[in-house]
Amino acid sequence: MAAGLGFGVLAVIGLVLWTTSPFPDSGAGGALRVVAGLWLLAHGTELVRAETLSGVPAPIGLTPLLLTALPCWLLHRAVRVALIGERSPAVGPRAAAWVSAGYLLPAAPAVLYTLGGPISARPLSALAVMPLLTVVVTGASAVAVLGWPAPWPDPYRLAAAGRAALAGTAAVCGAGALLAAGALVLHADTAQRTFGQLSGPWSGRFAVLLLGLALAPNAAVWAAAYGLGPGFTLGAGSVIAPLGLAGTGTEGAEPRLPAFPLLAMAPGGVGDGWAVWATAAVVPVVGVGVLAWFTARGAVRSGSGSAATALTALLAALGCGLTLGGLAALAGGPLGTLALAEFGPDPVLTGAAAAGWGALAGVPLALLLRVWQLRTVSPWEAVAGRLRRRAEPPAEEGARSAGAGDGAPQESAHEGRRPEGRGRRWWRRRAGEEHPLHTTISRLRLRRRLRSGPEPVDTPPPVGVPRTPDMPFDQETDLSPLRDTAREP
């Protein structure tokens, strides 16, 4: 059903565009073949466009990530429905395997259906990429619903690292989206001029707008790769990175870009200067900060130490690198031959850069944030307490020595407020206050005890009254014969 829903959504959009087009090239069958090709392309399958000006078939390997989000969401929903009522993590892999097998059944007919159309799918690419994406999504959904299976050594640490990795990846892509949107606003005139050149009728412009929206997440990933350092490619041999722009021939040669509004965000010229570097540095700073914050918060809640926090941050950095590498692999690919044979960021370099930023900067930042979250009094509260004490008028001399005649020890007027003020730093605890780490551990133990249910309490029978399986103990039962029997010698 998930595969049918995904194909149905694309079929509705494709048939609407074919119906409203003033110059359709083929009938409804050709439009459905294009829709089948787009459905396979959304899963990472490489397509081949046969009708070109040169007569040479041109590959299409750049996957619109907005189209990929639809089957991923449908697979996640299918796994959640399949696991309703299940609580054991061991059931997750089996359910994910069955959902994947059912989802991949229409893939072979879809590949065969596209072979006679203007855009056909490569069978080897569909056989390699589509099952991999399906299994990864269903497996991750099963883990998200039920947790890690039993053979894993530390499922709680893996779950915390997974949450931190996903949060860091989302932060990096979000910062990349803002960077791409800012660049597109700066080049709005070029984008508007290109948009008007591609198509004249309103149906064609609407199709170009939908294509731009489908490729908007790709632009976010490209900008994220630009901010992380490796950059991205716009044409064979050209690399656009914060350190500069390199071409195939001369240094700093700008590539010839296709006429498309979304490509107007590409920077031109040599990218030197502190302004460019500072703008690009927003991406790793935001990603590392979010990754470290989620790692430190999970460590404080679970009561983990410094070594466990550092290990969790390293696992989160590795997961963030793998996720961004996979997104970069889907967001890039060929759009043709010769100069259009390579588009997008390098998956290996992008993933390595993300993992490196997370390991080098995320681990120490996570340790510092853990110490910060374990504090009892914030520095602002300490400063406010000191200012409040200085603003108070000094006590009278008679009030200080009121109890001197009774032989009682004299106390200073400020001794009652000693725990929140002078002589105690903001990172220290008050007198008699429990450490927040111990409080967190106590809360977690209480929560697990409440989840597991009340423990069975075996109430012993009264003295001299035997409890038998045939007659359980009951206060309303007449026990006088039993008592008389127990009193007999």
Buried (B, 14 or more C-beta within 10 A) or exposed (E): EBBEBBBEBBBEBBBBBBEBBEEEEEEEEBBBBBBBBBBBBBBBBBBBBEEEEEEEEBBBBBBBBBBBEBBBBBBBBBBBEBBEEBEEBEBBBEBBBBBBEBBBEBBEEBBEBBEEBBBBBBBEBBBEBBBEBBBBBBBBBBBBBBBBBEEBEBBBBBBBBBBBBBBBBBBBBBBBBBBBBEBBEEBEEBBEEBBEEBBEEEBBBBBBEBBBEBBBBBBBBBBBBBBBBBBBBBBBBBBBBBBBBBBEEEEEEBBEBBEBBBBBBBBEEEBEEEEBEEBBBBBBBBBBBBBBBBBBBBBBBBBBEEEBBBBBBBBBBBBBBBBBBBBBBBBBBBBBBEBBBBBBBBBEBBBBBBBBBBBEBBBBBBBEBBEBBBBBBEEEEBEEBEEEEEEEEEEEEEEBEEEEEEEEEEEEEBEEBEBBEEEBEBBEBEEEEEEBBEEBBEEEEEEEEEEEEEEEEEEEEEEEEEEEEEEEBEEEEEBEEBEEEEEEE
